[in-house]
Amino acid sequence: MFGIGTSELLVIALIVLLLFGGKKIPELMKGLGKGVKSFKDGVNGLDDNEDETKKKDEMKQE
């Protein structure tokens, strides 16, 4: 994963824990999860729009 090993991930996790504290981390992860979900929904929405456009073009050609 991006050339990062287990020890590097542990160091990063420790730094995040020290910076934000134990109480803020669940809130940060929840926000990150919502952001990823909305990004995926947006990408899927673009794919759906492309499919609908192709179907409409095919119907016009017939």
N, C-alpha and C positions, 0 to 999 in steps of 0.2 A: 504494500500500500504506500505509494509515493516514496519508496525507499526508506521508510521509517520503521525501525525495529521496535520490539517490545520495550526495551529499556528507554528508548526515546519517548514512547507514548506514556510510560509511567512518569517520566520527568515532566512532560507537558501537563499531565493530569495533576501532579503535585503542585505545579506552579499555578494552575487554574484554581485549585482548591485554596491555596494561600491567598491569591488575589481576591477571589469573590466570596470565600467562606462557604461553609456547608449549607447554610440556609438559602443562599441565592442560586446555587447550582441547579436544583430542580426547576426553578423558574426560567433559568437560561436555557435548559434543555427543552422545556416545554415550548418556549418561543422559537428555538431552532427547529423543533419538530413541525410546528405550524408553518414556518417559512418553507421548509422542504416540501411539505404537503401542498402548499399553495403553488409552489414552483412546478411540481409534478402535475397538478390540476391544470395549470396554465399551458404546459407543454402538451398535455393530452387534449386540451381544448383546441390548440392550434392544429393538431393532427385531425380532430373531428371536423374542423372547419375546412381543411384541405379535402377530406373525403367527400363532404357535402358539395363542395365546389366542383369536384371531378364528376360527381353523379349528375349535377345540374348541367354541366357541359355535355356529357354524354347524351342526356335526354334532349338537349337542344339540337344536337347533330342528327338525331333520328327523326 
